[in-house]
Amino acid sequence: MTSPAEFASSVVTRLRSAGFEALLAGGCVRDQLLGIPPKDYDVATSALPDEIRDLFGRRKTLAVGASFGVITVIGPRGAGQIDVATFRRDAAYSDGRHPDSVSFTTAEEDALRRDYTINGLFFDPLTNRVIDYVGGQEDLHRGIVRAIGDPVQRIAEDKLRMVRGVRFAARFGFALDEPTRRAIQASAGELVICSAERIAAELRRILTHDSRARGVQLLESTGLLAVMLPEVSLLAPDEGWSPESTAETPWRRTLHLLARLSEPTFAVALAALVREISLADDPRSAVAHMPTHDMPHRLFERWRLSTHELEEMTQVLRDEPVVRDARKLPWPRLQRILSAPRIESTLCLATGVAAVLGDGSEGVAFCRDVLRRPAAEWNPPPLVTGEDLKHLGIPPGPAYRALLEAVRDAQLESQIHSREEALQLVLAEHKRTGGNA
């Protein structure tokens, strides 16, 4: 089976054999130099899009990005696919996102139109040589994220580059070059030009990486977080957080929580980011009486998240405090939470909150212990269903839910053990409530 790295080298070899210049480009070069296995590979070449398609065959290529000089080459099983892009120069970016037009050029000019120096490197896999026109190797060595050329111009071309710069700095533990940082701070308000989906995609990458706390801290210090999440002002952010700092303020608790999460989904990390904001209406919160409404729905609409992400975020924010208090809850209530979908997401957030607050770890441990047992012990099949109620002659309506919950509670509390006992309880409850259970 061909690996992605082997496939990338074979693509370069084939282009070179056909007389074209071809090099690995961008993030894969950066990651290799940092000792990180690249997730994907890109190739830059002097070959034009039609020449690339002719060389690799129409059935093995996709021309989705052809207008920008990009052809996708499909590899053998296990190798994935590689974007092969013609060296290009971009015209003006009048929409702050896409170049108005592109023209094909040299490798050096192609490097100069890229965003950050650490992403502007080329690598020749045939001679094992780095080609660096922008000083990217030195910036990798220094641990610096620096815009290529004029940072104001680079940001003007695509506003999302501001968030990308923060993401790279957080991910690699680098510092933002000062002129680059100043340009981001000066232009942060213009992030609104970017689509909600593109912003959410970058935030997703930041929040699902181990460096998420550092990423959020950088978003705040550059002014980007206030644009993405204006409600963050409720937390009165300050510059004093570090992994070793105390968690005495809502802002620092938020960053500590983000740092404590273990492989969270995007929805869980997002819930951690807004947890303290969501508590703003709670009189026990340090930022009490400031209206925040329903944060999951607000973010769902703002960033056009998926319904699944909305449901997951809503659930974990609702159930996290219950899980931490598990030992004090009536078993039927806790059982319903433990048997709900995405319970592992709830436990992920609750584990982090318990560690930050120093409260609730016993409840989380109890829940995990229950979940390790055979499901039949703590989540037995219901003794009756809605169909059983119909057969008893009870007309469908709001009473169904109350009757089924009453029977389920009795089952979980071991007050009844058989279907016959459950049906007797249904009839007794129906009679007691006059059909309005």
Number of C-alpha atoms within 10 A of each C-alpha: 8 14 13 21 18 12 21 26 18 16 22 23 19 14 21 17 11 12 11 17 19 28 30 24 25 23 19 23 26 22 16 12 16 13 9 11 12 15 10 15 21 21 26 26 26 22 23 20 22 13 15 25 19 12 15 15 13 13 9 15 21 17 18 11 14 16 11 20 24 23 24 22 23 18 19 13 11 11 17 17 21 21 21 30 26 28 25 24 21 20 14 14 16 12 14 18 18 15 16 12 12 16 12 18 15 15 22 18 15 20 26 18 17 20 24 28 26 29 25 27 26 27 23 18 18 12 7 8 11 17 21 17 17 22 16 24 20 13 17 19 12 11 17 22 28 27 29 22 16 13 22 17 14 21 24 21 22 20 24 22 21 27 23 18 25 26 27 21 22 25 17 15 15 18 18 21 18 12 14 23 22 15 21 27 17 13 18 23 15 17 22 14 13 15 13 16 13 12 18 18 12 16 22 17 15 26 27 20 20 18 19 25 27 24 26 22 21 23 26 21 16 20 16 24 19 16 16 22 14 10 18 18 13 19 19 12 17 12 11 9 19 14 13 7 11 13 18 10 16 21 24 25 23 24 23 25 25 30 21 22 23 15 14 20 19 20 25 26 28 20 24 29 23 21 20 22 27 23 21 21 17 15 11 10 15 16 20 14 13 16 15 15 13 10 19 23 16 13 18 16 13 14 17 15 18 12 11 10 17 20 15 23 28 18 22 26 22 12 19 25 18 21 29 23 19 23 17 11 13 11 15 18 13 19 18 13 20 22 13 12 12 15 20 15 21 26 22 21 27 28 25 21 26 20 15 20 14 9 15 21 20 16 22 25 17 15 22 15 10 16 17 8 11 10 12 8 10 16 16 12 10 15 18 19 13 14 10 14 18 12 9 12 8 17 12 12 11 11 15 21 13 16 25 21 13 17 25 23 19 16 21 19 13 9 13 18 13 12 14 12 15 22 17 13 18 24 15 13 18 18 12 11 11 9 16 14 18
